[in-house]
């Protein structure tokens, strides 16, 4: 099951987990108004594999209050694999696989182009702006490039009778790609950065009725989350005459998550929980060409 580019156009401004609710059989585990974690067949987190441009999203192994650190604007298609077909992706895909595919660098109709998407949501008065520009290096035609960025800011969400205090969202993401494609070899370098600050409903922590009478605000105070996720991908291939094609894929991720709570003694500026995750993956394969023999 896939969300095509047309489908994704109707989900602009939503987080990845919220956008996936449009796929049949996919739900979201929601923690507050801004945190959505995809659920397939009742399974989530490390039971669901997310492939971000071919790289496993390692942050999936964290808890239910940690949403995927991916900007949906990078994707031209999102595919959900469920059932027996997901077995080939490994044990961490027992619930299913979410494959996020950005557009190809080398399938452009023009040498230079781009797009801008913007929108506004009435609840939380959230505004977002996303832009993408891509092209070819004029003197070196096999080389292509792409730059993309997204900015999002929202204030307190509102219920019918009151404001949900301290539920704002701030997000700034960007990504860049550089690729070469020749007759016998190819190279692609991709990097992305996801940065967001998410407010946690203050009334859920203090239980004070006065929090339900707070005026609307764009301010984000404790309790809150600050997330930073960096991804680097290098993919290369080389055709070897008489042997086949040698392929190499490297992926590196650095995920930093800080959670701030309401603390005494002037310690509110220090995170109550500070987690870092640094992971690397290297995959080298050879596709061997078998010569054809004609029978007599």
Helices and strands as residue ranges (DSSP letters): E 2-3, H 5-9, H 16-19, G 20-22, E 26-30, E 36-40, G 45-47, E 48-52, E 55-56, G 58-61, G 72-74, E 77-81, G 83-89, G 91-93, E 96-101, E 112-121, G 123-125, E 126-136, E 143-154, E 157-158, E 163-164, E 169-181, E 185-199, H 203-206, G 209-213, E 224-240, E 244-260, E 273-288
